[in-house]
Amino acid sequence: MVTVLAGESQLQGPEDPSTLITRHQLARVIAAQGRLDEAKTEYRHLLEVRTRVLGEEDPDTQATKAALEELDPN
């Protein structure tokens, strides 16, 4: 998945919506592996980008926000 993300970032750009979807999926995989601090960091960075690029009310932005809150409810 990291290889796919690198390719998407290079071809479509790091803020392209499809690249952001791949980043979200990667964060989910990282969390499932128990690497929670790393997943939280990725979700936080992704949330910043999605909020700026897609807007706060976008469903994808909201999905990232919910995933982060699930890992870090505080």
FIKOLZA-887949 format. One record per residue: x, y, z of N, C-alpha, C, O in turn. Coordinates in steps of 0.02 Angstrom, whole numbers, padded with zeros to 5 digits, always signed. Example, Ala and Ser with C-alpha at 12.3 -4.5 7.8 and 13.67 -1.06 7.14 Angstrom:
<atoms>
+00660-00284+00390+00615-00225+00390+00660-00165+00390+00712-00166+00423+00642-00112+00354+00684-00053+00357+00645+00002+00394+00670+00057+00402
</atoms>
This chain:
<atoms>
+00041-00060+00000+00000+00000+00000+00043+00063+00000+00025+00113-00031+00100+00060+00034+00145+00118+00034+00170+00132-00036+00177+00190-00056+00183+00080-00074+00206+00088-00144+00151+00120-00186+00165+00164-00227+00090+00099-00176+00033+00129-00212+00027+00202-00195+00017+00244-00239+00033+00218-00131+00028+00287-00109+00082+00330-00141+00069+00386-00163+00143+00304-00142+00198+00342-00173+00184+00355-00247+00196+00410-00272+00159+00304-00281+00143+00312-00352+00087+00362-00364+00091+00404-00409+00035+00357-00324-00021+00405-00330+00002+00476-00316-00016+00522-00352+00041+00484-00264+00065+00551-00246+00105+00581-00304+00099+00641-00319+00146+00540-00335+00188+00564-00390+00146+00579-00452+00156+00631-00485+00099+00535-00469+00061+00543-00530+00004+00594-00524-00006+00636-00568-00032+00590-00469-00093+00631-00462-00084+00690-00415-00124+00737-00415-00032+00688-00375-00019+00741-00327-00038+00719-00257-00084+00679-00248-00003+00745-00207-00014+00724-00138-00081+00745-00109-00102+00718-00058-00115+00793-00141-00179+00816-00114-00238+00796-00159-00294+00820-00148-00226+00754-00208-00280+00729-00251-00326+00686-00208-00303+00648-00166-00392+00692-00218-00439+00652-00178-00425+00577-00177-00434+00545-00126-00403+00548-00233-00389+00476-00233-00327+00461-00191-00323+00408-00159-00278+00505-00191-00219+00496-00149-00239+00500-00076-00213+00462-00034-00284+00545-00060-00307+00552+00010-00346+00490+00032-00342+00471+00090-00383+00460-00013-00418+00397+00004-00367+00343+00020-00376+00306+00069-00315+00338-00019-00263+00288-00006-00229+00301+00061-00215+00254+00098-00217+00364+00077-00187+00380+00142-00233+00358+00199-00209+00333+00250-00298+00369+00190-00346+00348+00242-00344+00272+00250-00343+00246+00306-00343+00236+00195-00341+00163+00198-00276+00139+00231-00277+00091+00269-00221+00172+00215-00157+00154+00245-00160+00164+00321-00136+00122+00359-00188+00220+00343-00194+00233+00415-00236+00179+00448-00221+00158+00505-00288+00156+00415-00331+00103+00442-00291+00038+00450-00298+00004+00500-00251+00022+00400-00209-00039+00404-00159-00032+00461-00149-00080+00498-00128+00025+00467-00079+00036+00520-00113+00027+00588-00084-00004+00633-00173+00054+00596-00210+00046+00659-00226-00027+00673-00220-00050+00729-00247-00063+00621-00265-00133+00629-00204-00175+00649-00212-00228+00680-00145-00152+00632-00084-00186+00651-00063-00170+00723-00014-00196+00748-00102-00127+00755-00087-00109+00824-00037-00052+00832-00016-00036+00888-00019-00020+00777+00028+00036+00778-00013+00101+00786-00016+00142+00740-00043+00108+00845-00093+00160+00855-00065+00231+00853-00096+00275+00824-00007+00242+00882+00022+00309+00881+00037+00331+00809+00025+00388+00791+00063+00285+00770+00078+00300+00699+00013+00313+00660+00011+00358+00618-00039+00274+00674-00103+00284+00640-00133+00351+00660-00159+00387+00617-00130+00368+00723-00157+00433+00745-00121+00491+00711-00153+00539+00690-00056+00485+00706-00017+00538+00672-00038+00545+00600-00048+00600+00576-00046+00489+00565-00067+00491+00494-00137+00520+00488-00150+00562+00445-00183+00498+00531-00251+00525+00529-00252+00601+00543-00289+00638+00511-00211+00624+00590-00209+00696+00605-00184+00736+00544-00213+00787+00526-00131+00712+00513-00105+00747+00454-00156+00745+00397-00168+00795+00363-00187+00687+00388-00237+00680+00336-00297+00724+00348-00324+00754+00302-00318+00730+00411-00375+00773+00428-00360+00845+00411-00403+00881+00385-00299+00868+00425-00280+00937+00408-00286+00948+00332-00313+00999+00310-00259+00901+00293-00260+00909+00220-00332+00905+00194-00353+00947+00155-00369+00855+00216-00438+00847+00191-00481+00908+00209-00522+00930+00168-00472+00935+00269-00510+00994+00289-00494+01053+00243-00539+01089+00221-00431+01062+00228-00410+01117+00185-00432+01107+00113-00456+01153+00080-00424+01046+00087-00437+01032+00017-00511+01020+00003-00539+01046-00046-00544+00980+00046-00612+00959+00032-00665+00997+00073-00723+01000+00054-00643+01027+00128-00690+01062+00171-00708+01020+00231-00706+00958+00228-00727+01053+00284-00741+01020+00348-00802+00974+00344-00805+00923+00379-00851+00991+00303-00913+00952+00299-00912+00896+00248-00960+00858+00242-00858+00889+00211-00853+00836+00161-00857+00768+00195-00827+00758+00248-00892+00720+00165-00898+00653+00196-00831+00619+00207-00822+00584+00258-00783+00628+00162-00717+00597+00172-00680+00629+00231-00647+00595+00269-00687+00695+00237-00657+00730+00294-00688+00704+00359-00654+00691+00408-00754+00697+00358-00789+00673+00417-00769+00601+00435-00765+00583+00493-00757+00560+00384-00736+00491+00396-00668+00489+00430-00657+00449+00476-00622+00532+00409-00556+00535+00440-00562+00560+00512-00529+00535+00557-00604+00610+00522-00614+00637+00589-00642+00583+00635-00619+00576+00692-00690+00545+00611-00720+00491+00652-00669+00436+00667-00668+00410+00723-00628+00419+00618-00578+00367+00629-00527+00390+00682-00506+00351+00725-00507+00453+00679-00461+00479+00729-00493+00481+00798-00461+00462+00847-00555+00502+00801-00589+00504+00866-00598+00434+00896-00599+00426+00957-00605+00385+00852-00611+00316+00876-00546+00293+00910-00548+00258+00960-00490+00313+00882-00425+00295+00910-00405+00339+00968-00370+00317+01014-00427+00401+00967-00407+00451+01018-00468+00492+01039-00476+00548+01016-00511+00463+01081-00574+00496+01098-00567+00561+01138-00617+00596+01148-00507+00576+01161-00499+00638+01201-00492+00696+01159-00485+00752+01183
</atoms>
